[in-house]
Every structure is written in structure tokens, then in C-alpha cells.
Amino acid sequence: MNKLIAKNPVAKHNYNIEEVIEAGIVLTGTEIKSIRQGKVNLKESYAAIKDGEVYIYSMHISPYEHGNIFNKDPLRDRKLLLNRKEINKLVGKIQAKGYTLVPMSLYFKGSLVKVELGLGKGKKLYDKREDIAKKEAQRRIERALKAK
């Protein structure tokens, strides 16, 4: 059973997610303790491939209160753990079709921390407006049904 730690609130709003990939993440001891307290933010984070390895950038993990000298930089780049085959597949899609890797959520799978990466294309402004209009129409329908 997976326990959700953090979710990226703007991922589905800004991107059309076509594929989801699960990846492990390399963390230090104080970062894990801080994550267990729920002090992590994925809002402005993104993932990219550098030198044949996948990294997550701008994921903010607050320093652990009792960590003193062992605390790392809250915004440091963190390596993601994927198979070579998965990395090669991602490289091909990102270069050929213009996809982006977006961290969708962070969760515990057993005692391990996993990142859910979404492979998607950025939405245009009119796509975002269209989605908002659909949600509002659905809300109106639900309210009307609830009132009757």
C-alpha cells in the first residue's frame, strides 16, 4: 500500500500527461526524516536527463530540525533511480517529440520513497481555459442534481 507524501498541484493543469513512470530517489538520512514529517514541496520541481542519468530539480525538502551539520541544501539536485532501458526510452521521447518530465507525486512504497513522473506536453493557454470551463460545467450539473 502506498502512502502519499506530496502531490504536485499544477502538474495536470499545466501539462497533458500521457504516460506515468515510477522512479526511486537518492536521499540522505535527514532528508528522509524531514519527508516523514511531510515537509516537502513539488510545486516548481521538474525532472531532466543529464549525462545519461535522470535528476529532479527544485524539489524543496525543508531541513530537518535536529539534523544540524548533516542537513543538505533544501533545493539540491537529486538523482532518480531508473533502469537503463527506461532512461533510453525517455531520452528518445523527450528529444524526438518534445515531451517534458514532470514530478506528479511523492509517496512511500513500503519503507522506500518513490517519485511518480509524468511524461507530457505543455498545455497552451486556451487548453487550460477549456479545462476550467469543463470543470465549472460539471460542478453546475452536480449542484443542479443535488438540489433536486
C-alpha positions as a Markdown table, in Angstrom:
| # | Residue | x | y | z |
|---|---|---|---|---|
| 1 | Met | 0.0 | 0.0 | 0.0 |
| 2 | Asn | 1.3 | 3.4 | -1.0 |
| 3 | Lys | 1.2 | 6.4 | 1.4 |
| 4 | Leu | 1.1 | 9.7 | -0.4 |
| 5 | Ile | 3.5 | 12.3 | 0.9 |
| 6 | Ala | 3.2 | 15.2 | -1.5 |
| 7 | Lys | 1.4 | 15.9 | -4.8 |
| 8 | Asn | 2.2 | 18.4 | -7.5 |
| 9 | Pro | -0.9 | 20.6 | -7.7 |
| 10 | Val | -0.1 | 22.3 | -11.0 |
| 11 | Ala | 1.2 | 19.2 | -13.0 |
| 12 | Lys | -2.1 | 18.2 | -14.6 |
| 13 | His | -3.1 | 21.9 | -15.0 |
| 14 | Asn | 0.0 | 22.8 | -17.0 |
| 15 | Tyr | 0.7 | 19.5 | -18.8 |
| 16 | Asn | -1.2 | 16.8 | -20.8 |
| 17 | Ile | 0.2 | 13.7 | -19.1 |
| 18 | Glu | 0.4 | 10.8 | -21.4 |
| 19 | Glu | 2.5 | 8.3 | -19.5 |
| 20 | Val | 3.4 | 7.8 | -15.8 |
| 21 | Ile | 6.6 | 6.2 | -14.6 |
| 22 | Glu | 7.7 | 5.2 | -11.1 |
| 23 | Ala | 11.2 | 6.0 | -10.0 |
| 24 | Gly | 13.3 | 5.7 | -6.8 |
| 25 | Ile | 15.1 | 8.7 | -5.5 |
| 26 | Val | 18.5 | 9.0 | -3.8 |
| 27 | Leu | 18.1 | 10.8 | -0.4 |
| 28 | Thr | 20.2 | 11.4 | 2.7 |
| 29 | Gly | 19.1 | 10.4 | 6.3 |
| 30 | Thr | 18.0 | 13.9 | 7.4 |
| 31 | Glu | 16.0 | 14.3 | 4.1 |
| 32 | Ile | 14.1 | 11.1 | 4.8 |
| 33 | Lys | 13.3 | 12.3 | 8.4 |
| 34 | Ser | 12.0 | 15.6 | 7.0 |
| 35 | Ile | 9.9 | 13.8 | 4.3 |
| 36 | Arg | 8.4 | 11.6 | 7.0 |
| 37 | Gln | 7.2 | 14.8 | 8.7 |
| 38 | Gly | 5.7 | 15.9 | 5.4 |
| 39 | Lys | 8.0 | 18.9 | 4.8 |
| 40 | Val | 8.4 | 18.6 | 1.0 |
| 41 | Asn | 7.1 | 20.7 | -1.9 |
| 42 | Leu | 6.9 | 19.6 | -5.5 |
| 43 | Lys | 5.2 | 22.7 | -6.9 |
| 44 | Glu | 8.0 | 24.2 | -9.0 |
| 45 | Ser | 10.0 | 21.0 | -9.5 |
| 46 | Tyr | 10.9 | 19.3 | -12.8 |
| 47 | Ala | 13.0 | 16.4 | -14.0 |
| 48 | Ala | 15.6 | 16.2 | -16.7 |
| 49 | Ile | 18.2 | 13.9 | -18.1 |
| 50 | Lys | 21.8 | 14.9 | -17.7 |
| 51 | Asp | 24.8 | 12.7 | -18.7 |
| 52 | Gly | 22.6 | 9.6 | -19.2 |
| 53 | Glu | 21.0 | 9.9 | -15.7 |
| 54 | Val | 17.7 | 11.4 | -14.6 |
| 55 | Tyr | 17.7 | 14.1 | -11.9 |
| 56 | Ile | 14.9 | 16.0 | -10.2 |
| 57 | Tyr | 15.5 | 19.8 | -9.8 |
| 58 | Ser | 13.9 | 22.4 | -7.5 |
| 59 | Met | 12.2 | 19.9 | -5.2 |
| 60 | His | 12.2 | 21.6 | -1.8 |
| 61 | Ile | 12.8 | 19.4 | 1.2 |
| 62 | Ser | 12.9 | 21.5 | 4.4 |
| 63 | Pro | 16.0 | 21.0 | 6.6 |
| 64 | Tyr | 15.4 | 18.5 | 9.5 |
| 65 | Glu | 15.2 | 20.4 | 12.8 |
| 66 | His | 17.6 | 18.1 | 14.7 |
| 67 | Gly | 19.9 | 17.5 | 11.7 |
| 68 | Asn | 22.4 | 20.3 | 12.4 |
| 69 | Ile | 25.6 | 19.7 | 10.2 |
| 70 | Phe | 24.1 | 16.7 | 8.4 |
| 71 | Asn | 21.4 | 18.8 | 6.7 |
| 72 | Lys | 21.8 | 19.2 | 2.9 |
| 73 | Asp | 20.8 | 22.1 | 0.7 |
| 74 | Pro | 16.9 | 22.1 | 0.5 |
| 75 | Leu | 16.9 | 22.6 | -3.3 |
| 76 | Arg | 19.8 | 20.4 | -4.3 |
| 77 | Asp | 19.5 | 18.2 | -7.4 |
| 78 | Arg | 18.5 | 14.6 | -6.5 |
| 79 | Lys | 19.2 | 11.6 | -8.7 |
| 80 | Leu | 16.4 | 9.4 | -9.7 |
| 81 | Leu | 16.8 | 5.6 | -10.0 |
| 82 | Leu | 15.6 | 4.1 | -13.3 |
| 83 | Asn | 16.6 | 1.2 | -15.5 |
| 84 | Arg | 18.9 | 2.0 | -18.4 |
| 85 | Lys | 16.1 | 0.8 | -20.8 |
| 86 | Glu | 13.6 | 3.2 | -19.2 |
| 87 | Ile | 16.1 | 6.1 | -19.4 |
| 88 | Asn | 16.8 | 5.4 | -23.1 |
| 89 | Lys | 13.1 | 5.3 | -23.8 |
| 90 | Leu | 12.6 | 8.7 | -22.1 |
| 91 | Val | 15.6 | 10.2 | -23.9 |
| 92 | Gly | 14.1 | 9.2 | -27.3 |
| 93 | Lys | 10.6 | 10.6 | -26.5 |
| 94 | Ile | 12.0 | 13.9 | -25.0 |
| 95 | Gln | 14.3 | 14.6 | -27.9 |
| 96 | Ala | 12.0 | 13.5 | -30.8 |
| 97 | Lys | 8.5 | 14.6 | -29.6 |
| 98 | Gly | 9.2 | 17.5 | -27.3 |
| 99 | Tyr | 7.9 | 15.9 | -24.1 |
| 100 | Thr | 8.7 | 17.0 | -20.6 |
| 101 | Leu | 9.3 | 15.1 | -17.4 |
| 102 | Val | 7.1 | 16.4 | -14.6 |
| 103 | Pro | 7.1 | 15.0 | -11.0 |
| 104 | Met | 3.5 | 14.2 | -10.2 |
| 105 | Ser | 3.7 | 12.9 | -6.6 |
| 106 | Leu | 6.0 | 11.6 | -3.9 |
| 107 | Tyr | 5.0 | 8.6 | -1.9 |
| 108 | Phe | 6.2 | 5.7 | 0.4 |
| 109 | Lys | 6.1 | 2.2 | -1.1 |
| 110 | Gly | 6.9 | 0.1 | 1.9 |
| 111 | Ser | 9.9 | 1.9 | 3.5 |
| 112 | Leu | 11.1 | 3.4 | 0.2 |
| 113 | Val | 10.4 | 6.8 | -1.2 |
| 114 | Lys | 9.2 | 6.8 | -4.8 |
| 115 | Val | 8.5 | 9.6 | -7.3 |
| 116 | Glu | 5.8 | 9.4 | -9.9 |
| 117 | Leu | 7.0 | 11.1 | -13.1 |
| 118 | Gly | 4.6 | 12.1 | -15.8 |
| 119 | Leu | 5.7 | 12.3 | -19.4 |
| 120 | Gly | 3.6 | 15.0 | -21.0 |
| 121 | Lys | 3.4 | 18.1 | -23.2 |
| 122 | Gly | 2.8 | 21.6 | -22.0 |
| 123 | Lys | -0.7 | 22.9 | -22.4 |
| 124 | Lys | -1.5 | 26.1 | -24.3 |
| 125 | Leu | -3.5 | 28.9 | -22.6 |
| 126 | Tyr | -6.6 | 28.0 | -24.5 |
| 127 | Asp | -6.3 | 24.4 | -23.4 |
| 128 | Lys | -6.2 | 25.5 | -19.7 |
| 129 | Arg | -9.3 | 27.7 | -20.2 |
| 130 | Glu | -11.1 | 24.8 | -21.8 |
| 131 | Asp | -10.4 | 22.5 | -18.9 |
| 132 | Ile | -11.5 | 25.1 | -16.4 |
| 133 | Ala | -14.8 | 25.6 | -18.4 |
| 134 | Lys | -15.4 | 21.9 | -18.4 |
| 135 | Lys | -14.9 | 21.6 | -14.6 |
| 136 | Glu | -17.2 | 24.6 | -14.0 |
| 137 | Ala | -19.9 | 23.0 | -16.2 |
| 138 | Gln | -19.6 | 19.7 | -14.3 |
| 139 | Arg | -19.9 | 21.5 | -11.0 |
| 140 | Arg | -23.1 | 23.2 | -12.1 |
| 141 | Ile | -24.6 | 19.9 | -13.3 |
| 142 | Glu | -23.7 | 18.3 | -9.9 |
| 143 | Arg | -25.2 | 21.2 | -8.0 |
| 144 | Ala | -28.4 | 21.1 | -10.0 |
| 145 | Leu | -28.8 | 17.3 | -9.5 |
| 146 | Lys | -28.1 | 17.7 | -5.8 |
| 147 | Ala | -30.7 | 20.5 | -5.4 |
| 148 | Lys | -33.4 | 18.2 | -6.9 |
